[in-house]
Amino acid sequence: MRRTQRSNSPAQTARRGPAIAVSVLAVVALTLTADPAAARDAAAADAPLGAVRWRADLSAPTGGESNISRTGGALHLRDAGLRPASSRSARGQGTVLSPVRDLGRAVNLITADLDAGVPHGAQVAVDVRGRDGLGRWTEWREAGDGTPARLPRAVTRVQARITLVSAPDGTAPAVRALDLTAALGDAPQEAAAAEAFTTSVYATREGLVGGTTANGHVIVANDHFVALPSRRGLSPKGSGQYSVRVCGPVRCETAPVWDVGPWNTRDDYWNPSSVRETFKDLPQGRPEAQAAYQSGYNGGLDGSGRRVLNPAGIDLADGTFYNVGLNNNGWVTVTYLWTGGGAPTKSFPTWGTDVNIRQQPTSASTRVAQLPGPTTVRVQCQVHGQLVQADGHSNDAWSYLPDYGGYVSNIFIDVAEAWLPGVPTC
């Protein structure tokens, strides 16, 4: 028999029951009421989990698009010559965001099936990101042709971003439809750092007042934003969802990432080499342009074959540039704020069969994943939620599992304590 003990919480009498295979259906029974519709909703939330497929709604603007027109039921570039200000490319570009999709289940693998006409030399890229149970967005990841994008952690909400790029001769692609398929792969995936990554990089002044950034922002005098050489950390227009803290000779400023550049467009150098999109042989924190300029990496060329003329790893809008104390291009210290928040986790064994993981700490919440039998889980934090009863015992503590993007009742964590030792509150 398992040992039980009284919880410090008045609502709890003991943490869990004996060492037998108890189905989490006992927990679901707590949600039944006299309302048949509520009972049906609870049952629907526990339908078998698997891959989910949907068609992205591209019919109307979401407030996060740039240089896009809708003609003949397809997405086109409104101006095939309009390029992102920091890209140093002559090719036109436009982006469109799909509405956020609440999948009601944990996923980390996203496959894109694109219906598009792409002329020779033109490009269409589909990036996806997800929001987890703690409300945090992952970085964007590209979903290639038949190759699923693997998000760095499990999420329950997904958004897609389509980027259209014209050919050198000005011909542009047309996107008719985008179908997405999401599933939960092996966990854990990438281990998030507890602290946001910080490094020293060479900064240049973007300027280009009147130009348009990669997310559709029109640059104004004394503007405050930055450009980084990868779409993985590009914020939607008007948002600071991906921001950096830039420290120069005089002061620091927190600014959103609104453009892509300088030099490269696929160089997420702030990520560990193992998950870096390109130039994986370079150490974390070293931009490709810096390596090309200082040591002749890649023959001294950027990813597009251009001769690198300075080691820049970040562009600063005029307001940010002068505010941090720069008068000329120079070195700054940059913290990539979205890379932190991966609080340390502790591993615990579980017990029971078919244990449900919920979107919120209540058994009435949508089931996002399921543990088929006893296993070991990583716990990031815990909260007090719904009182759960199983086999005559009760507990109102729930643990957040980052590998599944949801919460499990602590009654199914195989330790004696009701409130897990050494695990912080969410």
KOLZADREN-13021 format. One line per 3 residues: number of its first residue (from 1); for each residue x, z, y of C-alpha. Coordinates in steps of 0.05 Angstrom, whole numbers. Layout:
N
NUM = X Z Y; ...
***
This chain:
426
1 = 0 0 0; 24 -14 71; 35 45 116
4 = -9 49 178; -3 91 240; -45 106 301
7 = -34 63 363; -20 89 432; -80 48 454
10 = -147 87 449; -181 23 425; -138 20 362
13 = -143 65 302; -90 31 259; -51 -33 259
16 = -67 -68 194; -90 -61 123; -60 -61 53
19 = -13 -112 23; -66 -161 -2; -82 -233 17
22 = -136 -224 70; -165 -286 102; -170 -288 177
25 = -243 -308 167; -256 -234 172; -232 -239 243
28 = -276 -299 258; -336 -260 234; -328 -216 296
31 = -351 -274 339; -419 -283 306; -479 -266 349
34 = -554 -275 347; -544 -341 384; -541 -398 332
37 = -507 -445 382; -451 -395 393; -442 -389 318
40 = -438 -465 311; -386 -468 367; -344 -415 332
43 = -348 -454 267; -329 -519 302; -268 -486 332
46 = -244 -473 261; -251 -545 236; -191 -569 195
49 = -130 -581 238; -90 -645 237; -68 -703 280
52 = -113 -720 339; -119 -789 370; -148 -808 437
55 = -148 -864 489; -121 -845 557; -170 -855 613
58 = -134 -902 661; -196 -926 697; -192 -883 760
61 = -136 -853 802; -116 -781 785; -80 -767 849
64 = -13 -777 814; 1 -851 819; 43 -897 861
67 = 42 -973 874; -13 -986 823; -72 -1034 826
70 = -129 -1044 777; -149 -1116 766; -184 -1148 707
73 = -187 -1083 669; -112 -1073 670; -59 -1035 710
76 = -12 -1077 753; 41 -1065 806; 8 -1069 874
79 = 75 -1093 904; 126 -1120 854; 181 -1111 906
82 = 169 -1037 921; 224 -996 890; 238 -921 888
85 = 279 -902 949; 337 -870 911; 343 -920 853
88 = 390 -971 886; 352 -1023 845; 318 -1086 870
91 = 264 -1081 817; 194 -1058 835; 164 -997 802
94 = 98 -961 798; 72 -901 760; 5 -874 738
97 = -14 -806 708; -68 -797 657; -116 -738 661
100 = -92 -675 625; -121 -674 555; -139 -606 523
103 = -129 -618 449; -152 -550 424; -94 -547 376
106 = -19 -538 377; 22 -602 378; 94 -622 394
109 = 98 -695 369; 65 -748 412; 62 -822 392
112 = 42 -876 443; 9 -942 424; 10 -986 486
115 = -31 -1049 496; 8 -1086 550; 34 -1154 571
118 = 108 -1146 588; 145 -1208 615; 218 -1218 596
121 = 261 -1170 636; 203 -1125 656; 191 -1056 627
124 = 136 -1006 612; 154 -934 594; 108 -879 570
127 = 129 -808 583; 90 -748 558; 91 -673 572
130 = 52 -613 550; 28 -546 575; 34 -485 530
133 = -8 -423 523; 31 -388 578; 14 -444 627
136 = 84 -474 629; 97 -549 630; 150 -579 585
139 = 197 -632 612; 174 -704 605; 196 -740 542
142 = 192 -814 530; 148 -838 472; 181 -902 448
145 = 154 -958 406; 133 -925 341; 178 -866 355
148 = 142 -801 373; 165 -760 431; 185 -690 409
151 = 167 -638 461; 213 -578 466; 158 -529 445
154 = 87 -529 419; 33 -543 470; -43 -549 471
157 = -52 -594 533; -20 -662 540; -10 -711 597
160 = 19 -781 597; 55 -819 652; 63 -895 650
163 = 119 -927 690; 115 -1002 704; 179 -1039 725
166 = 182 -1111 747; 232 -1162 721; 290 -1184 766
169 = 251 -1247 783; 191 -1206 807; 145 -1217 748
172 = 109 -1153 730; 77 -1122 668; 2 -1109 658
175 = -22 -1048 619; -90 -1055 586; -95 -991 545
178 = -57 -931 520; -74 -894 455; -40 -828 440
181 = -33 -790 375; -10 -718 373; 9 -673 315
184 = 48 -610 301; 116 -621 270; 166 -572 243
187 = 178 -510 285; 218 -485 320; 244 -543 362
190 = 291 -536 421; 310 -464 438; 295 -452 512
193 = 346 -413 553; 325 -346 582; 357 -364 649
196 = 350 -429 687; 411 -473 682; 458 -474 743
199 = 517 -520 757; 558 -549 814; 546 -622 831
202 = 563 -671 886; 505 -683 934; 491 -744 977
205 = 441 -751 1033; 382 -795 1013; 356 -812 1082
208 = 313 -875 1075; 257 -852 1121; 196 -895 1109
211 = 215 -910 1038; 174 -890 978; 199 -843 924
214 = 189 -851 849; 127 -806 850; 95 -843 909
217 = 115 -797 967; 130 -834 1032; 193 -805 1062
220 = 186 -775 1132; 238 -751 1181; 269 -683 1164
223 = 238 -686 1094; 250 -634 1040; 257 -657 968
226 = 312 -680 920; 325 -737 872; 354 -728 803
229 = 378 -784 757; 323 -777 703; 247 -781 699
232 = 247 -720 654; 245 -673 714; 203 -715 762
235 = 145 -676 794; 78 -710 805; 65 -729 878
238 = 55 -668 923; 73 -617 870; 133 -572 857
241 = 124 -567 782; 197 -588 774; 239 -558 829
244 = 311 -540 841; 346 -487 882; 402 -519 922
247 = 456 -475 952; 503 -505 1004; 555 -477 1052
250 = 504 -441 1096; 441 -425 1056; 398 -441 995
253 = 333 -479 992; 282 -490 937; 259 -563 937
256 = 215 -606 891; 242 -664 851; 205 -725 879
259 = 253 -783 866; 297 -812 811; 370 -824 826
262 = 425 -829 848; 459 -881 804; 426 -868 737
265 = 354 -861 715; 364 -831 645; 417 -779 656
268 = 386 -710 647; 454 -677 652; 423 -607 661
271 = 401 -608 588; 446 -590 529; 483 -649 500
274 = 441 -645 436; 376 -662 473; 405 -702 531
277 = 372 -771 533; 436 -811 543; 511 -798 550
280 = 507 -744 496; 583 -741 491; 587 -710 561
283 = 582 -634 568; 520 -602 597; 523 -601 673
286 = 568 -662 681; 531 -722 711; 551 -790 684
289 = 566 -815 754; 615 -757 763; 650 -773 698
292 = 652 -847 714; 681 -835 784; 731 -781 767
295 = 755 -801 698; 734 -873 686; 679 -855 636
298 = 639 -917 615; 691 -960 649; 675 -928 716
301 = 604 -957 714; 536 -925 715; 482 -938 663
304 = 462 -1003 696; 533 -1031 698; 546 -1018 772
307 = 613 -992 797; 604 -918 814; 628 -906 886
310 = 618 -830 888; 607 -774 837; 536 -757 861
313 = 490 -720 813; 435 -705 864; 407 -737 927
316 = 380 -691 982; 326 -710 1032; 349 -702 1104
319 = 315 -636 1117; 343 -605 1054; 412 -635 1066
322 = 421 -605 1135; 384 -540 1119; 434 -520 1065
325 = 491 -532 1114; 517 -601 1097; 541 -649 1150
328 = 574 -697 1101; 564 -709 1027; 593 -651 988
331 = 589 -603 931; 529 -556 922; 505 -507 870
334 = 440 -527 837; 393 -487 793; 342 -528 754
337 = 285 -478 757; 240 -507 702; 295 -499 650
340 = 288 -424 648; 232 -379 623; 251 -383 550
343 = 249 -308 543; 286 -280 483; 244 -277 420
346 = 242 -230 361; 225 -251 290; 174 -214 248
349 = 144 -225 179; 69 -238 172; 20 -223 117
352 = -47 -251 97; -71 -321 79; -99 -374 126
355 = -82 -333 188; -108 -367 251; -69 -376 315
358 = -114 -377 377; -108 -410 445; -124 -342 477
361 = -120 -270 450; -190 -271 423; -220 -295 357
364 = -273 -333 396; -219 -376 427; -201 -445 398
367 = -158 -443 337; -94 -482 352; -55 -473 288
370 = -56 -436 222; -6 -398 179; -25 -415 107
373 = 9 -354 78; 62 -300 91; 120 -327 133
376 = 166 -307 190; 146 -321 263; 182 -317 329
379 = 146 -272 380; 159 -281 455; 112 -230 485
382 = 47 -192 470; -17 -172 505; -78 -129 494
385 = -137 -173 476; -198 -171 431; -202 -115 381
388 = -192 -145 312; -214 -112 247; -190 -129 177
391 = -198 -89 113; -222 -27 150; -166 -27 202
394 = -165 -49 275; -117 -71 330; -126 -101 399
397 = -53 -126 407; -38 -200 402; 30 -235 400
400 = 47 -302 433; 83 -349 385; 122 -402 425
403 = 131 -447 364; 55 -454 357; 32 -448 430
406 = -18 -393 416; -33 -321 399; -39 -284 332
409 = -69 -215 323; -16 -163 311; -57 -139 253
412 = -24 -195 214; 47 -178 235; 79 -141 178
415 = 109 -80 213; 84 -10 218; 75 -7 294
418 = 12 -31 327; 50 -52 390; 112 -90 368
421 = 177 -54 385; 224 -90 433; 173 -144 452
424 = 153 -148 526; 83 -156 554; 63 -228 570
***
